[in-house]
Amino acid sequence: MKILLFHQHLMQTGNLIEGRLLLIDSEKTALANTYIGTSGLPNNQRFDSLSARGRGSIPPNTLVGIDCYKVATSPIYMPSVRGVEGNFYKIDPHLVTINGTERGDFGVHFDANVPGSSGCVVLRTSVGWQAFEKDMKALLTSGVKEIPLLVSYSR
């Protein structure tokens, strides 16, 4: 079984903070792949912005009361959606609540517009994005329709 882990260091800064999206093979207890990614917009990648709609990073699954998110291995093609401009791998649940605020419409996609995201996990390099798409296609081909995603942050 494979799982995804997104990890990023959150802090107050006007610069974009990059993190890592890891594809872990839990049967082999090994990393299958590592992608450079981020979530949230500059100045909003901190703990007190996790409930900021359209600006904050995707909330950690532990703070929204779920064991894990689930990422679809079959993409939705969204060429005309600014910032996505290509394949979008939907993250469920569709909506979560953090600090009384609903957040949602999360996905994994290429960072196609301004650096950062409105809460999605975006991959920052074209090489990493191509590798992610290849990995998702291999999972889909082997019958895996969704893959668990854990989200964690450090200070």
C-alpha positions in Angstrom: 0.0 0.0 0.0 1.2 3.5 -0.8 0.4 6.7 1.2 1.2 10.4 0.6 2.6 12.6 3.3 2.8 16.4 2.9 5.1 18.2 5.3 6.0 21.9 5.5 7.5 24.2 8.1 5.1 27.0 8.9 6.2 30.4 10.0 5.6 34.2 9.6 7.3 35.2 6.3 6.6 37.1 3.1 8.5 34.4 1.2 6.9 31.2 -0.2 7.7 28.2 2.1 8.3 25.0 0.2 7.6 21.6 1.7 7.7 18.1 0.5 5.1 15.6 -0.7 6.3 12.1 -0.1 5.0 8.9 -1.7 5.7 6.2 0.8 5.5 2.5 0.2 4.3 1.2 3.5 4.9 -2.5 2.6 8.6 -1.9 1.9 8.8 0.9 4.5 10.5 3.0 1.9 10.2 6.3 0.1 8.9 5.7 -3.4 9.2 9.3 -4.5 9.7 12.9 -3.2 8.2 16.0 -4.8 8.9 19.7 -4.0 5.5 21.2 -3.1 3.8 23.9 -1.1 0.4 24.9 0.3 -0.9 28.3 1.0 0.2 31.8 -0.1 3.2 33.8 1.1 2.3 35.6 4.4 -0.4 33.0 5.0 1.8 29.9 5.6 1.6 29.9 9.4 -0.5 28.1 12.1 -2.9 31.0 12.6 -3.7 31.0 8.9 -4.9 27.4 8.6 -8.5 28.5 8.8 -8.0 31.4 6.2 -10.1 30.5 3.2 -8.4 31.0 -0.1 -5.0 31.8 1.5 -4.0 29.4 4.2 -2.3 26.0 3.8 -4.4 22.8 3.8 -5.2 22.0 7.4 -3.5 19.0 9.0 -5.9 16.0 9.1 -5.5 15.8 12.9 -6.9 19.3 13.4 -10.0 18.6 11.3 -10.7 15.3 13.0 -10.0 12.8 10.2 -7.6 10.0 10.1 -6.4 11.1 6.6 -7.4 12.8 3.5 -7.9 10.8 0.3 -6.4 11.8 -3.1 -8.0 10.5 -6.2 -5.6 8.8 -8.6 -7.7 9.8 -11.6 -7.3 13.5 -12.5 -9.9 16.0 -13.4 -8.7 18.0 -16.4 -9.1 21.7 -15.7 -7.2 23.6 -18.4 -9.2 26.9 -18.0 -9.0 27.1 -14.2 -6.4 29.8 -13.4 -3.7 28.3 -11.2 -4.5 24.7 -12.1 -4.3 24.9 -15.9 -4.2 21.2 -16.3 -4.8 18.0 -14.2 -6.3 18.3 -10.8 -6.2 15.4 -8.3 -9.2 15.9 -6.0 -8.6 15.6 -2.2 -11.5 14.4 -0.1 -13.3 15.2 2.1 -14.6 18.0 0.0 -15.1 20.3 3.0 -13.5 20.3 6.4 -14.0 22.6 9.4 -11.1 24.2 11.3 -11.6 26.7 14.1 -15.3 27.0 13.1 -14.4 27.9 9.4 -15.2 25.6 6.5 -12.4 25.0 4.1 -12.3 22.8 1.0 -12.1 22.2 -2.7 -8.5 20.9 -2.1 -6.5 19.1 -4.7 -3.0 18.3 -5.8 -1.9 20.2 -9.0 1.0 21.9 -10.7 1.8 25.4 -9.4 0.7 27.0 -12.7 0.2 30.6 -11.8 1.4 32.8 -8.9 3.6 30.9 -6.5 1.6 29.2 -3.8 -2.0 28.0 -3.5 -5.4 28.7 -2.1 -5.0 25.6 0.2 -4.2 23.0 -2.4 -1.0 21.0 -2.4 0.9 22.3 -5.4 4.0 20.8 -7.0 6.6 23.4 -7.8 8.8 21.7 -10.5 7.8 20.3 -13.9 10.0 17.3 -13.3 8.3 16.6 -10.0 4.9 17.1 -11.5 5.6 14.7 -14.3 6.8 12.1 -11.8 3.7 12.6 -9.6 1.4 12.1 -12.7 3.4 9.0 -13.7 3.1 7.6 -10.1 -0.7 8.3 -10.0 -1.2 6.7 -13.4 0.6 3.6 -12.2 -1.6 3.4 -9.1 -4.7 3.9 -11.1 -3.7 1.2 -13.6 -3.1 -1.2 -10.7 -6.7 -0.6 -9.5 -6.0 2.0 -6.8 -8.7 4.7 -7.0 -7.6 6.8 -4.1 -4.5 7.1 -1.9 -4.4 8.3 1.8 -2.8 11.7 2.4 -1.4 12.8 5.8 -0.7 16.5 6.3 1.8 17.6 9.0 3.5 20.9 9.9 6.4 21.9 12.0 7.1 25.3 13.6 
